[in-house]
Amino acid sequence: MHYNAFRPSIHDVFRCFQKWTTIHLSDGTTLTAYLVSGDLNYANGYLMHNSYQSLRCRGMKVHPMQQAQSCLNQWVTVTLRNGFSLDFYLTSYDGQMIGGVLPTRQLLPLAHQIMSVDC
């Protein structure tokens, strides 16, 4: 077993502002995100579609872009590929990614799972 003395943290993710970032979690989940800004309260940015399993708006699963357009500027639920769910204020949706804001505190349960951060 290989022991890594340095384990990335959520702070390493925040160092990647204004860059496309790939985050690898210990459960095999990979997130590709672009962080525009963030602080102790909120993180603002984009998440590639291949980073999450589903997007729910008003309790309904959203898939086609036309459905997502009706959910803009509303709180939605984004479920990552590992089943972890995040509340996300959806501000944009296109064929490749979603954009918006999420409360930073929601990221804390994922912090211990970060294996690497590439930006």
N, C-alpha and C positions, 0 to 999 in steps of 0.2 A: 504494500500500500504506500502510495506516495503522499507525503504530508507537505502541504503548501503553507508556509509560515505567514504569507501575506494573503489575506482573503479580501477581495474588493468589497466595498460597502456602498450604500446609497449615495454617499458623498462623491464616490468615483463617478457615478452616473451624472450627478449635477455638474461635474467638471467638464462634461461633454456638451454644454450648451452650444447651440447654433451648429451642431454637427450631427450627421446620421450616426446613430449608436446602435451596436448590437450587444444585447445583454443575454448572457447564458446563465440559466438557473440550474441548480443541482438536480432537479427532476427531469432535465432534458429540454425544458421549455426554452425557446429562443424568442426574444423580443427585438424588433427593429423599430426604433423610435427616433424622432427628431425633437429635441427639447428646445423650445424657444426661450422659455423663462421658467423660473420657479423660486419658491422660497419655502419657509416652514409651513405655509398654509396651502398653497396651490402650485401645481405644475401645469404648464401650458405647452402643448406641442402636438405632434402627429404620431400615429401608430399605423404601421403597415398592416393590411388585411391579413397577411399570412401569420401575423403574431397573435391573433385571437381566434377563438372558436365561434363565438356568436356575439351579436349585438341585439339587445332587446330595447324596445321603445314602447311605453305604455303596456308592458307585459307581453307584447308580441315580438316574435323573432323577425328581424329586419334582414333582408338579403338584397333584393334589387335596389339599385340606386334610386329609383323613383320612390320607393317606400322610405328610404333613408332621408330623402329631401324633406319629407313631412315631419321629420324628427329633429331637424336643425333647431338650434337654440333651445334645446330641452335637455333635461337629465335623462340619460339612457344607462343601461347596464352592459358593460363589456365583460364577457367571460373569456379568460385566457385559455390557451390550449391545455393547461394543467387543471382547469376547473375553477381557478381563482377568479372571483368577480370584483369588478371595480365600478363605482359610480362615475360617470363621465358626462360632462356638459358638452354635447356635440355641437361644434360650430362649422364643421365642413366634412364632406364625404365625397370621395370620387372613386374612380376605378381601382386605385392603388392603396388609398389610406383614408383614415379618419383623422379629424383634427378637433381639438378641444382642450378642456381644462378638467383636472381632477384634484380632489383634496389630497395633499401630500401624505397625510396620515395613513391613507389607504395603502401606500407603498411599503410601510414599515413591516408588515408581516412577510413581505417578499424579500426584505433586506438580508435575512440570514441565508437565503437560498442563492444569492449571487455568487457565481463561480468566476465569471470574467466579464469585463466591460471593454469593448473595443470602439473607439471613436476616432 
